[in-house]
Amino acid sequence: MHYKKQKDVLADSNASQADVDKAKKDLEEAKGDLDGKETDKDSLKSEVDKEDTVKGSDEYKNASEDAKKKYDDAFTKKAKRRIK
């Protein structure tokens, strides 16, 4: 018998060991195929930590007001809280 969902096997009082083994194997294979990556905020935090250095640099001081505003807007309190 073919089950579309592993929960169906758990709920089936007539499921055989072969059914259970196949459902488990299918679930393990599907888990192994997950291609997401762990969230790594270290590089972002590193850039946030440079805020004072950047704002003290000639690059920042001599930038256009629009460029400074864009940089400053990236450092709202809300954005900083999300990183920490």
ABEGO torsion letter per residue (X at the ends): XBBABAAAAAABAABBAAAAAAAAAAAAAAAAABABBBBBAAAAAAAAAAAAAAAABAAAAABBAAAAAAAAAAABAAAAAAAX
